[in-house]
Amino acid sequence: MKLVVFDLDGTLIDTVSLFIASISCALDKMGQPVPDEKTLRSISGLGMQAGIGRIAPDLGKDEFDELIRRYREESLARASKSRQEELFPGAREVLQNLQEREDFLMAVATGKALDSTERILKHHDIKGLFTSIHTPDTNIAKPHPDMIASAMEIVDADPERTVMIGDTTHDMKMAVAAGVRALGVSWGYHEPDELKGAGADMVIDEMDQLIPAVDRLSGD
């Protein structure tokens, strides 16, 4: 069996504007400097602990917890009000087509918290398409290969038949560290050149290129 491991934010779910607005607002309400958009984009996928550590390294534990609380409240409010956190066009069809193929299994490896991950997967009615879900709650955060290793172990997948799909350098570095193929998508948080520099075997620009790219990288 082949294993396809998907990132969520910026890969399947369009959260770029939501994340930037929510974390900026939370930082501002805490009286913290708000980094530029490129800096904020750079922390996507790391998990909140590591990401906030980069942009606000001097926060104490209580301040950190307060910032996370404000960010989550702001993100939920904005998502509910403006219907953000939608699937990218064509993403549902790609997932359904992969699920219908007998040679593929799918998993999720994301920097989102587990409760947020399950909420968004259930909202879009796609949770049942994945054999396993991996987050920093139960695994070491990206770019450490722990999430991919756990996903492969569950289904006994071989590295050479496993493809990691993501939109950030953290996803690509995680794939390289795990010894699997790395497929970057250009519609998310990081630029194509950044993805290639981090080890992407291929970078695609359209959702309908995804399955052919996975077939190519997994040996078909």
mmCIF file of the C-alpha atoms, coordinates in Angstrom:
data_MODEL
# 
_entry.id   MODEL 
# 
loop_
_atom_site.group_PDB 
_atom_site.id 
_atom_site.type_symbol 
_atom_site.label_atom_id 
_atom_site.label_alt_id 
_atom_site.label_comp_id 
_atom_site.label_asym_id 
_atom_site.label_entity_id 
_atom_site.label_seq_id 
_atom_site.pdbx_PDB_ins_code 
_atom_site.Cartn_x 
_atom_site.Cartn_y 
_atom_site.Cartn_z 
_atom_site.occupancy 
_atom_site.B_iso_or_equiv 
_atom_site.pdbx_formal_charge 
_atom_site.auth_seq_id 
_atom_site.auth_comp_id 
_atom_site.auth_asym_id 
_atom_site.auth_atom_id 
_atom_site.pdbx_PDB_model_num 
ATOM 1   C CA . MET A 1 1   ? 0.000   0.000  0.000   1.00 0.00 ? 1   MET A CA 1 
ATOM 2   C CA . LYS A 1 2   ? 1.036   3.584  -0.659  1.00 0.00 ? 2   LYS A CA 1 
ATOM 3   C CA . LEU A 1 3   ? 0.624   6.208  2.043   1.00 0.00 ? 3   LEU A CA 1 
ATOM 4   C CA . VAL A 1 4   ? -0.164  9.845  1.322   1.00 0.00 ? 4   VAL A CA 1 
ATOM 5   C CA . VAL A 1 5   ? 0.315   12.147 4.319   1.00 0.00 ? 5   VAL A CA 1 
ATOM 6   C CA . PHE A 1 6   ? -1.433  15.507 4.065   1.00 0.00 ? 6   PHE A CA 1 
ATOM 7   C CA . ASP A 1 7   ? -0.764  18.733 5.859   1.00 0.00 ? 7   ASP A CA 1 
ATOM 8   C CA . LEU A 1 8   ? -3.968  20.731 6.468   1.00 0.00 ? 8   LEU A CA 1 
ATOM 9   C CA . ASP A 1 9   ? -3.544  24.514 6.719   1.00 0.00 ? 9   ASP A CA 1 
ATOM 10  C CA . GLY A 1 10  ? -2.488  25.958 3.382   1.00 0.00 ? 10  GLY A CA 1 
ATOM 11  C CA . THR A 1 11  ? -2.600  22.529 1.704   1.00 0.00 ? 11  THR A CA 1 
ATOM 12  C CA . LEU A 1 12  ? -6.176  21.261 1.972   1.00 0.00 ? 12  LEU A CA 1 
ATOM 13  C CA . ILE A 1 13  ? -7.738  24.048 4.041   1.00 0.00 ? 13  ILE A CA 1 
ATOM 14  C CA . ASP A 1 14  ? -7.538  27.724 3.043   1.00 0.00 ? 14  ASP A CA 1 
ATOM 15  C CA . THR A 1 15  ? -6.545  29.346 6.344   1.00 0.00 ? 15  THR A CA 1 
ATOM 16  C CA . VAL A 1 16  ? -3.820  31.773 5.290   1.00 0.00 ? 16  VAL A CA 1 
ATOM 17  C CA . SER A 1 17  ? -5.785  35.009 5.730   1.00 0.00 ? 17  SER A CA 1 
ATOM 18  C CA . LEU A 1 18  ? -7.550  33.646 8.822   1.00 0.00 ? 18  LEU A CA 1 
ATOM 19  C CA . PHE A 1 19  ? -4.286  32.728 10.539  1.00 0.00 ? 19  PHE A CA 1 
ATOM 20  C CA . ILE A 1 20  ? -2.569  36.034 9.739   1.00 0.00 ? 20  ILE A CA 1 
ATOM 21  C CA . ALA A 1 21  ? -5.522  38.111 10.945  1.00 0.00 ? 21  ALA A CA 1 
ATOM 22  C CA . SER A 1 22  ? -6.157  36.048 14.087  1.00 0.00 ? 22  SER A CA 1 
ATOM 23  C CA . ILE A 1 23  ? -2.583  35.846 15.362  1.00 0.00 ? 23  ILE A CA 1 
ATOM 24  C CA . SER A 1 24  ? -1.993  39.535 14.549  1.00 0.00 ? 24  SER A CA 1 
ATOM 25  C CA . CYS A 1 25  ? -5.087  40.527 16.515  1.00 0.00 ? 25  CYS A CA 1 
ATOM 26  C CA . ALA A 1 26  ? -4.138  38.322 19.466  1.00 0.00 ? 26  ALA A CA 1 
ATOM 27  C CA . LEU A 1 27  ? -0.616  39.749 19.617  1.00 0.00 ? 27  LEU A CA 1 
ATOM 28  C CA . ASP A 1 28  ? -1.925  43.298 19.381  1.00 0.00 ? 28  ASP A CA 1 
ATOM 29  C CA . LYS A 1 29  ? -4.434  42.746 22.213  1.00 0.00 ? 29  LYS A CA 1 
ATOM 30  C CA . MET A 1 30  ? -1.599  41.407 24.361  1.00 0.00 ? 30  MET A CA 1 
ATOM 31  C CA . GLY A 1 31  ? 0.485   44.516 23.674  1.00 0.00 ? 31  GLY A CA 1 
ATOM 32  C CA . GLN A 1 32  ? 3.050   42.469 21.747  1.00 0.00 ? 32  GLN A CA 1 
ATOM 33  C CA . PRO A 1 33  ? 4.771   43.621 18.539  1.00 0.00 ? 33  PRO A CA 1 
ATOM 34  C CA . VAL A 1 34  ? 3.064   42.257 15.421  1.00 0.00 ? 34  VAL A CA 1 
ATOM 35  C CA . PRO A 1 35  ? 5.609   40.856 12.923  1.00 0.00 ? 35  PRO A CA 1 
ATOM 36  C CA . ASP A 1 36  ? 5.233   41.375 9.192   1.00 0.00 ? 36  ASP A CA 1 
ATOM 37  C CA . GLU A 1 37  ? 3.166   38.920 7.171   1.00 0.00 ? 37  GLU A CA 1 
ATOM 38  C CA . LYS A 1 38  ? 6.174   37.012 5.815   1.00 0.00 ? 38  LYS A CA 1 
ATOM 39  C CA . THR A 1 39  ? 7.382   36.322 9.355   1.00 0.00 ? 39  THR A CA 1 
ATOM 40  C CA . LEU A 1 40  ? 3.921   35.182 10.438  1.00 0.00 ? 40  LEU A CA 1 
ATOM 41  C CA . ARG A 1 41  ? 3.645   32.908 7.401   1.00 0.00 ? 41  ARG A CA 1 
ATOM 42  C CA . SER A 1 42  ? 6.988   31.342 8.301   1.00 0.00 ? 42  SER A CA 1 
ATOM 43  C CA . ILE A 1 43  ? 5.680   29.861 11.568  1.00 0.00 ? 43  ILE A CA 1 
ATOM 44  C CA . SER A 1 44  ? 2.676   28.089 10.069  1.00 0.00 ? 44  SER A CA 1 
ATOM 45  C CA . GLY A 1 45  ? 2.870   24.346 10.569  1.00 0.00 ? 45  GLY A CA 1 
ATOM 46  C CA . LEU A 1 46  ? 5.335   24.410 13.436  1.00 0.00 ? 46  LEU A CA 1 
ATOM 47  C CA . GLY A 1 47  ? 2.717   24.054 16.135  1.00 0.00 ? 47  GLY A CA 1 
ATOM 48  C CA . MET A 1 48  ? 1.798   26.917 18.435  1.00 0.00 ? 48  MET A CA 1 
ATOM 49  C CA . GLN A 1 49  ? 4.474   26.205 21.056  1.00 0.00 ? 49  GLN A CA 1 
ATOM 50  C CA . ALA A 1 50  ? 7.360   26.444 18.584  1.00 0.00 ? 50  ALA A CA 1 
ATOM 51  C CA . GLY A 1 51  ? 5.724   29.097 16.399  1.00 0.00 ? 51  GLY A CA 1 
ATOM 52  C CA . ILE A 1 52  ? 4.968   31.540 19.218  1.00 0.00 ? 52  ILE A CA 1 
ATOM 53  C CA . GLY A 1 53  ? 8.440   30.854 20.588  1.00 0.00 ? 53  GLY A CA 1 
ATOM 54  C CA . ARG A 1 54  ? 9.875   32.307 17.397  1.00 0.00 ? 54  ARG A CA 1 
ATOM 55  C CA . ILE A 1 55  ? 7.815   35.488 17.203  1.00 0.00 ? 55  ILE A CA 1 
ATOM 56  C CA . ALA A 1 56  ? 7.376   36.222 20.917  1.00 0.00 ? 56  ALA A CA 1 
ATOM 57  C CA . PRO A 1 57  ? 10.265  34.465 22.678  1.00 0.00 ? 57  PRO A CA 1 
ATOM 58  C CA . ASP A 1 58  ? 10.067  36.522 25.882  1.00 0.00 ? 58  ASP A CA 1 
ATOM 59  C CA . LEU A 1 59  ? 6.544   35.523 26.914  1.00 0.00 ? 59  LEU A CA 1 
ATOM 60  C CA . GLY A 1 60  ? 6.162   33.820 30.275  1.00 0.00 ? 60  GLY A CA 1 
ATOM 61  C CA . LYS A 1 61  ? 3.964   30.761 30.633  1.00 0.00 ? 61  LYS A CA 1 
ATOM 62  C CA . ASP A 1 62  ? 0.880   32.711 31.743  1.00 0.00 ? 62  ASP A CA 1 
ATOM 63  C CA . GLU A 1 63  ? 1.298   35.201 28.913  1.00 0.00 ? 63  GLU A CA 1 
ATOM 64  C CA . PHE A 1 64  ? 1.824   32.370 26.426  1.00 0.00 ? 64  PHE A CA 1 
ATOM 65  C CA . ASP A 1 65  ? -1.364  30.623 27.578  1.00 0.00 ? 65  ASP A CA 1 
ATOM 66  C CA . GLU A 1 66  ? -3.277  33.906 27.354  1.00 0.00 ? 66  GLU A CA 1 
ATOM 67  C CA . LEU A 1 67  ? -2.025  34.534 23.813  1.00 0.00 ? 67  LEU A CA 1 
ATOM 68  C CA . ILE A 1 68  ? -3.060  31.046 22.698  1.00 0.00 ? 68  ILE A CA 1 
ATOM 69  C CA . ARG A 1 69  ? -6.491  31.542 24.266  1.00 0.00 ? 69  ARG A CA 1 
ATOM 70  C CA . ARG A 1 70  ? -6.972  34.885 22.517  1.00 0.00 ? 70  ARG A CA 1 
ATOM 71  C CA . TYR A 1 71  ? -5.760  33.465 19.197  1.00 0.00 ? 71  TYR A CA 1 
ATOM 72  C CA . ARG A 1 72  ? -8.161  30.522 19.336  1.00 0.00 ? 72  ARG A CA 1 
ATOM 73  C CA . GLU A 1 73  ? -11.094 32.714 20.322  1.00 0.00 ? 73  GLU A CA 1 
ATOM 74  C CA . GLU A 1 74  ? -10.316 35.161 17.519  1.00 0.00 ? 74  GLU A CA 1 
ATOM 75  C CA . SER A 1 75  ? -9.833  32.380 14.974  1.00 0.00 ? 75  SER A CA 1 
ATOM 76  C CA . LEU A 1 76  ? -13.118 30.655 15.850  1.00 0.00 ? 76  LEU A CA 1 
ATOM 77  C CA . ALA A 1 77  ? -15.029 33.937 15.797  1.00 0.00 ? 77  ALA A CA 1 
ATOM 78  C CA . ARG A 1 78  ? -13.624 34.964 12.413  1.00 0.00 ? 78  ARG A CA 1 
ATOM 79  C CA . ALA A 1 79  ? -14.128 31.496 10.905  1.00 0.00 ? 79  ALA A CA 1 
ATOM 80  C CA . SER A 1 80  ? -17.746 31.343 12.048  1.00 0.00 ? 80  SER A CA 1 
ATOM 81  C CA . LYS A 1 81  ? -18.519 34.863 10.862  1.00 0.00 ? 81  LYS A CA 1 
ATOM 82  C CA . SER A 1 82  ? -16.888 34.817 7.440   1.00 0.00 ? 82  SER A CA 1 
ATOM 83  C CA . ARG A 1 83  ? -16.953 31.120 6.492   1.00 0.00 ? 83  ARG A CA 1 
ATOM 84  C CA . GLN A 1 84  ? -13.178 30.928 6.439   1.00 0.00 ? 84  GLN A CA 1 
ATOM 85  C CA . GLU A 1 85  ? -11.389 27.571 6.879   1.00 0.00 ? 85  GLU A CA 1 
ATOM 86  C CA . GLU A 1 86  ? -12.936 26.299 3.649   1.00 0.00 ? 86  GLU A CA 1 
ATOM 87  C CA . LEU A 1 87  ? -11.442 23.481 1.576   1.00 0.00 ? 87  LEU A CA 1 
ATOM 88  C CA . PHE A 1 88  ? -9.423  24.659 -1.385  1.00 0.00 ? 88  PHE A CA 1 
ATOM 89  C CA . PRO A 1 89  ? -11.329 24.163 -4.661  1.00 0.00 ? 89  PRO A CA 1 
ATOM 90  C CA . GLY A 1 90  ? -10.910 20.584 -5.857  1.00 0.00 ? 90  GLY A CA 1 
ATOM 91  C CA . ALA A 1 91  ? -9.542  19.279 -2.547  1.00 0.00 ? 91  ALA A CA 1 
ATOM 92  C CA . ARG A 1 92  ? -12.597 17.182 -1.704  1.00 0.00 ? 92  ARG A CA 1 
ATOM 93  C CA . GLU A 1 93  ? -12.567 15.533 -5.123  1.00 0.00 ? 93  GLU A CA 1 
ATOM 94  C CA . VAL A 1 94  ? -8.853  14.724 -4.810  1.00 0.00 ? 94  VAL A CA 1 
ATOM 95  C CA . LEU A 1 95  ? -9.387  13.111 -1.410  1.00 0.00 ? 95  LEU A CA 1 
ATOM 96  C CA . GLN A 1 96  ? -12.378 11.112 -2.612  1.00 0.00 ? 96  GLN A CA 1 
ATOM 97  C CA . ASN A 1 97  ? -10.533 9.910  -5.720  1.00 0.00 ? 97  ASN A CA 1 
ATOM 98  C CA . LEU A 1 98  ? -7.551  8.777  -3.650  1.00 0.00 ? 98  LEU A CA 1 
ATOM 99  C CA . GLN A 1 99  ? -9.821  7.052  -1.151  1.00 0.00 ? 99  GLN A CA 1 
ATOM 100 C CA . GLU A 1 100 ? -11.524 5.106  -3.938  1.00 0.00 ? 100 GLU A CA 1 
ATOM 101 C CA . ARG A 1 101 ? -8.218  3.721  -5.193  1.00 0.00 ? 101 ARG A CA 1 
ATOM 102 C CA . GLU A 1 102 ? -7.264  0.389  -3.647  1.00 0.00 ? 102 GLU A CA 1 
ATOM 103 C CA . ASP A 1 103 ? -3.530  1.156  -3.604  1.00 0.00 ? 103 ASP A CA 1 
ATOM 104 C CA . PHE A 1 104 ? -3.668  4.273  -1.412  1.00 0.00 ? 104 PHE A CA 1 
ATOM 105 C CA . LEU A 1 105 ? -4.108  5.088  2.263   1.00 0.00 ? 105 LEU A CA 1 
ATOM 106 C CA . MET A 1 106 ? -4.183  8.639  3.646   1.00 0.00 ? 106 MET A CA 1 
ATOM 107 C CA . ALA A 1 107 ? -3.120  10.281 6.906   1.00 0.00 ? 107 ALA A CA 1 
ATOM 108 C CA . VAL A 1 108 ? -2.907  13.802 8.336   1.00 0.00 ? 108 VAL A CA 1 
ATOM 109 C CA . ALA A 1 109 ? 0.185   15.472 9.828   1.00 0.00 ? 109 ALA A CA 1 
ATOM 110 C CA . THR A 1 110 ? -0.531  19.010 10.980  1.00 0.00 ? 110 THR A CA 1 
ATOM 111 C CA . GLY A 1 111 ? 0.711   21.656 13.344  1.00 0.00 ? 111 GLY A CA 1 
ATOM 112 C CA . LYS A 1 112 ? -2.861  22.346 14.462  1.00 0.00 ? 112 LYS A CA 1 
ATOM 113 C CA . ALA A 1 113 ? -3.964  21.226 17.900  1.00 0.00 ? 113 ALA A CA 1 
ATOM 114 C CA . LEU A 1 114 ? -5.858  17.927 17.961  1.00 0.00 ? 114 LEU A CA 1 
ATOM 115 C CA . ASP A 1 115 ? -9.182  19.470 19.002  1.00 0.00 ? 115 ASP A CA 1 
ATOM 116 C CA . SER A 1 116 ? -9.003  22.049 16.206  1.00 0.00 ? 116 SER A CA 1 
ATOM 117 C CA . THR A 1 117 ? -7.953  19.388 13.708  1.00 0.00 ? 117 THR A CA 1 
ATOM 118 C CA . GLU A 1 118 ? -10.839 17.095 14.564  1.00 0.00 ? 118 GLU A CA 1 
ATOM 119 C CA . ARG A 1 119 ? -13.276 20.016 14.507  1.00 0.00 ? 119 ARG A CA 1 
ATOM 120 C CA . ILE A 1 120 ? -12.301 21.090 11.000  1.00 0.00 ? 120 ILE A CA 1 
ATOM 121 C CA . LEU A 1 121 ? -12.195 17.523 9.624   1.00 0.00 ? 121 LEU A CA 1 
ATOM 122 C CA . LYS A 1 122 ? -15.650 16.794 11.042  1.00 0.00 ? 122 LYS A CA 1 
ATOM 123 C CA . HIS A 1 123 ? -16.967 20.125 9.746   1.00 0.00 ? 123 HIS A CA 1 
ATOM 124 C CA . HIS A 1 124 ? -15.979 19.158 6.216   1.00 0.00 ? 124 HIS A CA 1 
ATOM 125 C CA . ASP A 1 125 ? -17.034 15.512 6.729   1.00 0.00 ? 125 ASP A CA 1 
ATOM 126 C CA . ILE A 1 126 ? -13.621 14.163 5.701   1.00 0.00 ? 126 ILE A CA 1 
ATOM 127 C CA . LYS A 1 127 ? -12.287 12.723 8.963   1.00 0.00 ? 127 LYS A CA 1 
ATOM 128 C CA . GLY A 1 128 ? -13.240 9.186  7.932   1.00 0.00 ? 128 GLY A CA 1 
ATOM 129 C CA . LEU A 1 129 ? -11.030 9.373  4.839   1.00 0.00 ? 129 LEU A CA 1 
ATOM 130 C CA . PHE A 1 130 ? -7.836  9.218  6.907   1.00 0.00 ? 130 PHE A CA 1 
ATOM 131 C CA . THR A 1 131 ? -6.331  6.188  8.618   1.00 0.00 ? 131 THR A CA 1 
ATOM 132 C CA . SER A 1 132 ? -4.652  8.330  11.284  1.00 0.00 ? 132 SER A CA 1 
ATOM 133 C CA . ILE A 1 133 ? -4.306  11.930 12.467  1.00 0.00 ? 133 ILE A CA 1 
ATOM 134 C CA . HIS A 1 134 ? -1.048  13.288 13.885  1.00 0.00 ? 134 HIS A CA 1 
ATOM 135 C CA . THR A 1 135 ? -0.641  16.593 15.740  1.00 0.00 ? 135 THR A CA 1 
ATOM 136 C CA . PRO A 1 136 ? 1.809   18.107 18.231  1.00 0.00 ? 136 PRO A CA 1 
ATOM 137 C CA . ASP A 1 137 ? -0.506  16.906 21.013  1.00 0.00 ? 137 ASP A CA 1 
ATOM 138 C CA . THR A 1 138 ? 0.705   13.326 20.521  1.00 0.00 ? 138 THR A CA 1 
ATOM 139 C CA . ASN A 1 139 ? 3.825   13.666 18.352  1.00 0.00 ? 139 ASN A CA 1 
ATOM 140 C CA . ILE A 1 140 ? 6.953   15.803 18.146  1.00 0.00 ? 140 ILE A CA 1 
ATOM 141 C CA . ALA A 1 141 ? 6.152   18.899 16.081  1.00 0.00 ? 141 ALA A CA 1 
ATOM 142 C CA . LYS A 1 142 ? 7.421   19.570 12.550  1.00 0.00 ? 142 LYS A CA 1 
ATOM 143 C CA . PRO A 1 143 ? 10.017  19.469 11.106  1.00 0.00 ? 143 PRO A CA 1 
ATOM 144 C CA . HIS A 1 144 ? 10.868  16.435 13.254  1.00 0.00 ? 144 HIS A CA 1 
ATOM 145 C CA . PRO A 1 145 ? 9.868   13.246 11.330  1.00 0.00 ? 145 PRO A CA 1 
ATOM 146 C CA . ASP A 1 146 ? 7.873   11.776 14.240  1.00 0.00 ? 146 ASP A CA 1 
ATOM 147 C CA . MET A 1 147 ? 4.435   12.421 12.701  1.00 0.00 ? 147 MET A CA 1 
ATOM 148 C CA . ILE A 1 148 ? 5.303   10.695 9.436   1.00 0.00 ? 148 ILE A CA 1 
ATOM 149 C CA . ALA A 1 149 ? 7.025   7.831  11.228  1.00 0.00 ? 149 ALA A CA 1 
ATOM 150 C CA . SER A 1 150 ? 3.917   7.279  13.346  1.00 0.00 ? 150 SER A CA 1 
ATOM 151 C CA . ALA A 1 151 ? 1.635   7.372  10.300  1.00 0.00 ? 151 ALA A CA 1 
ATOM 152 C CA . MET A 1 152 ? 3.794   4.820  8.480   1.00 0.00 ? 152 MET A CA 1 
ATOM 153 C CA . GLU A 1 153 ? 4.017   2.531  11.484  1.00 0.00 ? 153 GLU A CA 1 
ATOM 154 C CA . ILE A 1 154 ? 0.237   2.345  11.855  1.00 0.00 ? 154 ILE A CA 1 
ATOM 155 C CA . VAL A 1 155 ? -0.268  1.001  8.315   1.00 0.00 ? 155 VAL A CA 1 
ATOM 156 C CA . ASP A 1 156 ? 3.170   -0.648 7.878   1.00 0.00 ? 156 ASP A CA 1 
ATOM 157 C CA . ALA A 1 157 ? 4.036   1.636  4.954   1.00 0.00 ? 157 ALA A CA 1 
ATOM 158 C CA . ASP A 1 158 ? 7.464   1.748  3.344   1.00 0.00 ? 158 ASP A CA 1 
ATOM 159 C CA . PRO A 1 159 ? 9.250   5.143  3.100   1.00 0.00 ? 159 PRO A CA 1 
ATOM 160 C CA . GLU A 1 160 ? 9.784   4.765  -0.649  1.00 0.00 ? 160 GLU A CA 1 
ATOM 161 C CA . ARG A 1 161 ? 6.008   4.412  -1.142  1.00 0.00 ? 161 ARG A CA 1 
ATOM 162 C CA . THR A 1 162 ? 5.089   7.284  1.167   1.00 0.00 ? 162 THR A CA 1 
ATOM 163 C CA . VAL A 1 163 ? 4.530   10.881 0.013   1.00 0.00 ? 163 VAL A CA 1 
ATOM 164 C CA . MET A 1 164 ? 4.236   13.922 2.261   1.00 0.00 ? 164 MET A CA 1 
ATOM 165 C CA . ILE A 1 165 ? 2.175   16.765 0.792   1.00 0.00 ? 165 ILE A CA 1 
ATOM 166 C CA . GLY A 1 166 ? 2.457   20.242 2.257   1.00 0.00 ? 166 GLY A CA 1 
ATOM 167 C CA . ASP A 1 167 ? 2.801   23.952 1.651   1.00 0.00 ? 167 ASP A CA 1 
ATOM 168 C CA . THR A 1 168 ? 5.628   24.881 4.034   1.00 0.00 ? 168 THR A CA 1 
ATOM 169 C CA . THR A 1 169 ? 9.345   24.281 4.353   1.00 0.00 ? 169 THR A CA 1 
ATOM 170 C CA . HIS A 1 170 ? 8.586   22.518 7.642   1.00 0.00 ? 170 HIS A CA 1 
ATOM 171 C CA . ASP A 1 171 ? 6.583   19.889 5.742   1.00 0.00 ? 171 ASP A CA 1 
ATOM 172 C CA . MET A 1 172 ? 9.383   19.384 3.224   1.00 0.00 ? 172 MET A CA 1 
ATOM 173 C CA . LYS A 1 173 ? 12.076  19.138 5.900   1.00 0.00 ? 173 LYS A CA 1 
ATOM 174 C CA . MET A 1 174 ? 9.940   16.651 7.822   1.00 0.00 ? 174 MET A CA 1 
ATOM 175 C CA . ALA A 1 175 ? 9.608   14.504 4.707   1.00 0.00 ? 175 ALA A CA 1 
ATOM 176 C CA . VAL A 1 176 ? 13.351  14.576 4.056   1.00 0.00 ? 176 VAL A CA 1 
ATOM 177 C CA . ALA A 1 177 ? 14.081  13.651 7.672   1.00 0.00 ? 177 ALA A CA 1 
ATOM 178 C CA . ALA A 1 178 ? 11.624  10.742 7.452   1.00 0.00 ? 178 ALA A CA 1 
ATOM 179 C CA . GLY A 1 179 ? 13.153  9.479  4.203   1.00 0.00 ? 179 GLY A CA 1 
ATOM 180 C CA . VAL A 1 180 ? 9.928   9.857  2.200   1.00 0.00 ? 180 VAL A CA 1 
ATOM 181 C CA . ARG A 1 181 ? 9.089   11.786 -0.966  1.00 0.00 ? 181 ARG A CA 1 
ATOM 182 C CA . ALA A 1 182 ? 8.140   15.453 -0.566  1.00 0.00 ? 182 ALA A CA 1 
ATOM 183 C CA . LEU A 1 183 ? 5.447   17.096 -2.697  1.00 0.00 ? 183 LEU A CA 1 
ATOM 184 C CA . GLY A 1 184 ? 5.051   20.837 -2.262  1.00 0.00 ? 184 GLY A CA 1 
ATOM 185 C CA . VAL A 1 185 ? 1.995   22.907 -3.200  1.00 0.00 ? 185 VAL A CA 1 
ATOM 186 C CA . SER A 1 186 ? 2.408   26.534 -4.215  1.00 0.00 ? 186 SER A CA 1 
ATOM 187 C CA . TRP A 1 187 ? -0.972  27.853 -3.030  1.00 0.00 ? 187 TRP A CA 1 
ATOM 188 C CA . GLY A 1 188 ? -0.213  27.963 0.708   1.00 0.00 ? 188 GLY A CA 1 
ATOM 189 C CA . TYR A 1 189 ? 2.080   29.755 3.140   1.00 0.00 ? 189 TYR A CA 1 
ATOM 190 C CA . HIS A 1 190 ? 5.554   29.391 1.569   1.00 0.00 ? 190 HIS A CA 1 
ATOM 191 C CA . GLU A 1 191 ? 6.907   30.202 -1.880  1.00 0.00 ? 191 GLU A CA 1 
ATOM 192 C CA . PRO A 1 192 ? 7.849   27.473 -4.415  1.00 0.00 ? 192 PRO A CA 1 
ATOM 193 C CA . ASP A 1 193 ? 11.561  28.351 -4.262  1.00 0.00 ? 193 ASP A CA 1 
ATOM 194 C CA . GLU A 1 194 ? 11.477  27.979 -0.485  1.00 0.00 ? 194 GLU A CA 1 
ATOM 195 C CA . LEU A 1 195 ? 9.828   24.573 -0.802  1.00 0.00 ? 195 LEU A CA 1 
ATOM 196 C CA . LYS A 1 196 ? 12.408  23.398 -3.338  1.00 0.00 ? 196 LYS A CA 1 
ATOM 197 C CA . GLY A 1 197 ? 15.224  24.678 -1.154  1.00 0.00 ? 197 GLY A CA 1 
ATOM 198 C CA . ALA A 1 198 ? 13.828  22.678 1.774   1.00 0.00 ? 198 ALA A CA 1 
ATOM 199 C CA . GLY A 1 199 ? 13.898  19.434 -0.192  1.00 0.00 ? 199 GLY A CA 1 
ATOM 200 C CA . ALA A 1 200 ? 10.687  19.219 -2.235  1.00 0.00 ? 200 ALA A CA 1 
ATOM 201 C CA . ASP A 1 201 ? 10.948  16.579 -4.963  1.00 0.00 ? 201 ASP A CA 1 
ATOM 202 C CA . MET A 1 202 ? 8.197   18.384 -6.885  1.00 0.00 ? 202 MET A CA 1 
ATOM 203 C CA . VAL A 1 203 ? 6.095   21.514 -6.460  1.00 0.00 ? 203 VAL A CA 1 
ATOM 204 C CA . ILE A 1 204 ? 2.672   21.737 -8.083  1.00 0.00 ? 204 ILE A CA 1 
ATOM 205 C CA . ASP A 1 205 ? 0.532   24.803 -8.816  1.00 0.00 ? 205 ASP A CA 1 
ATOM 206 C CA . GLU A 1 206 ? -2.924  23.274 -9.323  1.00 0.00 ? 206 GLU A CA 1 
ATOM 207 C CA . MET A 1 207 ? -4.975  20.816 -7.276  1.00 0.00 ? 207 MET A CA 1 
ATOM 208 C CA . ASP A 1 208 ? -5.656  18.643 -10.329 1.00 0.00 ? 208 ASP A CA 1 
ATOM 209 C CA . GLN A 1 209 ? -1.902  18.015 -10.625 1.00 0.00 ? 209 GLN A CA 1 
ATOM 210 C CA . LEU A 1 210 ? -1.791  16.363 -7.208  1.00 0.00 ? 210 LEU A CA 1 
ATOM 211 C CA . ILE A 1 211 ? -2.752  12.768 -7.978  1.00 0.00 ? 211 ILE A CA 1 
ATOM 212 C CA . PRO A 1 212 ? -0.512  12.489 -11.086 1.00 0.00 ? 212 PRO A CA 1 
ATOM 213 C CA . ALA A 1 213 ? 2.357   13.891 -9.001  1.00 0.00 ? 213 ALA A CA 1 
ATOM 214 C CA . VAL A 1 214 ? 1.720   11.376 -6.209  1.00 0.00 ? 214 VAL A CA 1 
ATOM 215 C CA . ASP A 1 215 ? 1.669   8.534  -8.740  1.00 0.00 ? 215 ASP A CA 1 
ATOM 216 C CA . ARG A 1 216 ? 4.978   9.705  -10.163 1.00 0.00 ? 216 ARG A CA 1 
ATOM 217 C CA . LEU A 1 217 ? 6.668   10.106 -6.780  1.00 0.00 ? 217 LEU A CA 1 
ATOM 218 C CA . SER A 1 218 ? 5.384   6.811  -5.400  1.00 0.00 ? 218 SER A CA 1 
ATOM 219 C CA . GLY A 1 219 ? 6.744   4.821  -8.296  1.00 0.00 ? 219 GLY A CA 1 
ATOM 220 C CA . ASP A 1 220 ? 3.856   4.517  -10.784 1.00 0.00 ? 220 ASP A CA 1 
# 
